[in-house]
Amino acid sequence: MSDRLISVIVPFYNLEKYVKTCLESILGQSYDNLEIIAIDDGSSDKTAELLAEYEKNDKRLVLVRQANAGAGAASNRGIDLARGEYLTFADNDDWIEPTMYERLLAALEGNKADMAVCNFNLVYPDRRDTCYSNMRTEADDVYDDVYGYFCRHCACAKPNNYTWTRLYKSKIVKDSGVRFENFRLGADTLFNFKLLPYMKRAAFINEGLYNYVQRRDSSVFTAARAESLASVYADGFEALANYYSAGGFNEFLSVLPIHAFTRLRSVFFYSRLAGMGDDEIEADIKEGFAGRMIGGYLTGAVG
C-alpha cells in the first residue's frame, strides 16, 4: 500500500453536534497517513473547543482558527497549508466510510490518474439513498479525459460535482491557481469545473463511500425557502462561463450546457423539498438568469 500523505481539509462553523461523527470517521480510516486540517471559521459554539481536544489527542489533526470568512475562504486556506501529495475535502456535518481514502488512493495510483472519484449516499433522517450519482453504470471506470467523466456523471439524476467525493493530486490543484470563490452555494461545482482544463485522467469508484447528510437547516434548504435559489446558482454559472472565456479555455465552453443542467436540477430538487410549486420555481429561474453577462452575451428571461 502507498504511504503517500493525504491532506484532508475540513472547514467547521457552528455545528458542534456533528464534530465527533465527522472527525472520528476520518480519524478511523483504514488508510492512516493523513494530515487533517480542521479550520474553525469563527465558530461561536463549542466547535473550536471540541476540535482542540481532538488536536491534543491525535497529532494528525491540525487546528487552524480564523475569523468567520465563509467555507470557501476556509477551504482555500486549507489548500495553501496542505503538505500532502494528495488532498481532499469533507463537510463538517457528514461522515465517510472506513475504507474511503484507501480505495480512492488505490484507484488514483493504480490507474495513473490525476483524481479519483467515488459515489456517495444521501442520508435522510429515515433512510439512506445509496450510490446516488449516475445509476447508468454498475462498474468502476477510468476516463482518459476528465471531460468524459463530467459528461457521464454530471448530466444525471444527482450530479457528482462535489469536492468531498474526490482525491486530487495536490500539485495540480496548487499549480492551477484554482481556488474556491465566495459563493454560499455551488462553490464545489464551480471549483471542479474550473479545474477541468488541468485534469487529464480520472478514476471512478461506483460505490457510495461518502455520506452526505440532508439537514432541513442546511444553507441550501434555508436559501430555497428564503431567497431566489436560481439567482444564487446563476452567480456560479456566470462565473464559470466568464472564467473559460477570459482564460482562453474555449474548448471547454461545451460543458456549459451540462453545468446549466446541474444548476437547474438543483433549483428544482431543493425548491421542491422546501415546499415550492413548479410555477414558483419556473418564475424564480426566469428572474434568476435574466440580464446576466455570460461568456460575453447578455441573457434574457427564459420565455
N, C-alpha and C positions, 0 to 999 in steps of 0.2 A: 504494500500500500504506500502511496505517496506520503511524504512528510512535509509537503508544502504548507506554509502558513496561510490560513484563510482569515480575512478580516470581516467581521460581521458588524454592520452598522445599524444601531437601533436608537432612533430618537424617542424620547419619553416626554410626555407632558400630561400631568394631572390625571393619571389613570392608575392610581396606587393599587387597586384591587386586582389588576391584571399583571402586575410586575412579576410576581412569583411564577405564575404559569408560563409566561413568555420566556423569562430568563432560564428557568430550570429546563425547559425543553431544548434550549440552546446549549446550556452547560452540560446537559446529559447526552449530547450527541455521541454516536459511535466513533466519529472522527473527532479527536480532541485537540488537535493542533490549531487552536483558534485564538484569535485576538478579538474580543468582544468590546466594541467601542459603544458604550452606553452614554448617550448625550441627553442630559437633563435640560430641557428647553425652558427653564424658568418656572418649574412647577411650584405651585403654592400648597399642595397637599403633602403627603408623606413619601412621594415618589423618590425624591433625592435621598431621603434617609434610608429607604429600603435598598436603593442602589449602592449606597455607601457600605452597607452591611455585606452585600454580595462581593463588592470590591475587596473588602477586608479578608474575605474567606476564600477567594479564588483569584490567583494572580493573573489569570487570563482576561479578567474584566478590567477595563479602563474606564473610569467615570470622568466625564467631561461636563462641567457646568457652564451654562451661558444664560444671559438674559433672553427672555422669550423673543424669538425671531421667526418662528414657524418651522415646520417639519423639513421644508426644502433647505433652509439655511443650516439646520442641524445635520442633515444628510451630507451637505456639501462640506461641512467641517469634518465629518467622519471620513469622507473621501480623501481630504487633504492629510489627515492624520494616519490613514491606513498604511501599515507596513507589510501586509500580506501580499504574496504573489497573486492571490485571488481575493475578490471581495464580493460581498453580498449584503442584502438588507433584510430587516424584519420590521414589522409594525408592532408597536408595544402592547397591543391587545390581542395578538394572535399567538399561535403556537405551532411547532413543527414536529414532524415525525422523527423518531430517534435516528434513522439512517439517512436523513435528507442530504447532509453535506458530504457524507461518504459516497453516496450514489451520484450526486452531481459532479463531484471531483473525478470519479472514475469515468463518467460519461465524457467529461470535458477532455481529460488527458488521453483516454483510450481512443477518442476519435479525432485528436489533434484539433479541437475546436477552440473558438475564441470565447464562447459562452455555452453553458449548459442550462437547460430549462426543464423544470418538472411541472406536472399538472398540480392542481390544487382542489381543495374541498371548500364548499360554502357551509359554514357552521351556523345553524339557527338554534334557538333555544330548545326546539323539539325534534330536530333532525339534522343530519349531515348529508348534503348532496356531494357525492364523491366524483372525482375526475371530471370536473365540470366543463373544462375547455376542450372544444373540438372532439365531439363524440364520433366523428367520422373515422377515426383511426383507433386501432386497438393495440398498436405496436409502438415500441420506441423507434426513433428515426434520427437521421443525420441529414443536414441540409448543407450543400456546398456553397450556398449563398444565403445569408440571413434574410434577404428579401423573400425567398421562397418560404422560409419559416413564417414570416409575417402574413404572407398571402394565405397560408393554410390555417394558422392558429389565431389570427385576429379577425378574419371575416367569418365568424362562427357565433354560436349562441351566447357564449360568455367569453369574450376575448381575453387571452392570456397576455395582458400588457404590463404586468406588474414587475417591479424590480425584485420583490421578495421571492419570486419563483426562479430566479436566475443566479448563476455563479459566473462572474465575469473575470477575465484577465485584467488585473489592476492596471497594468501598464497601458492597455488600450484606453481604458476609461480616463486615466490621468492625462495621457498624451493628447487625447482628443479635445480636451478642454470643455467637454460637455458637462454641464452641471444642472442641478435642479433649479427651476425657476420658482418664483414666489407665488405659486398658484395654490389655493386652498384645496382644489380638487383637480384630478387629472395630471398631476405632476409626474407620476410614474410613467404614464403613457407617453407624455412629451419627451421625457428623458430617454426612453428606449427608442422612440422613433428618430430622435436626433442622433443617437449612437449608430443607427442603421448603416450609414456610409462607412463606418470604421470596423464593423464586424463582418468577417468573411465566411465564417463557418459556425454552425450551431448544432448542438446535440440535444435531442428531446427525449425525456422520460415520461411515458404515458402512465403515470401513477400519481395519485394525489398525496404529495409529501408535505404540503403546506396547508395549514388550516386557517382559513380566512373567516374570522368571526363577524357575523352580521348583527350589529348593535343598532337599536332604534334611536339611540342618542349620538350616533356617529356623525361626522361632519357631512357626509353625503346625504344622509337621511334628513338632517337638520336643514341643509340647503334646499332640498327638494320641497320641503314644507314652507320655507320662509322666503325664498327668492327665486329668481329666474335661473334654474339649473342649466338651461340651454345656453344662456349668456356666459355662465361660468365656464362651461366646456368649450364654447366658441372661442374664448380667450386663448385656450391652449391650441386649438386648431389653427387659429390665425398666426400664432407664434411659430408653429411648425412650418406652415406654408412659407412664411417670410424668411425663416431660417434656411430652408432649402434654396429659395430663390437668391437670397443675399450671399450664400456660401458657394454658389455655383454647382449645387448638387441637383442639377436639372433631371438627371436620370431617376432620381428618387421621388420626383413630383407625382409619379404614377401611384405611389402608395397613399396619396391624399384621399382618394375615394374610400379606401379601407379605413383610414383614420376617421373620416367623416362617419362611416358606418358605426364604428365603435363609440363615437360620441353620441350619435342619435340613439343608438341602442341603450346606452347608459341613461340618457334622459328618460326614455320610456320605462326602463326597468325600475329605476329608483323613484320616479314620479308616481308610477302606479302603486308601488309599495307604500308611498306616502299618502295614497288615497285620492290622487288627482285623476280626473277623467280624461279620455283621449282628446276631446275638443280643447280642454285647457292645455294639455301638453303640446298639441299642434300649434296653438297660439303662442305658447312660450318659445317654441323652436323658430317660428317666423320672426318673432321680435328679437330673439337672441342672436340670430345670424345676420340680421339686416344691417346694412350700412357699414360693413367692415371692409377694410382693405386687405385682401387675402391674395398673396402672390402677385400683387400689383393690380388686382382687379377689385372694383367696388361691387360688393354683393348687395342684392336687393332681397326683399322678403320673398319667401317661397310662396307661390300662389297656386 
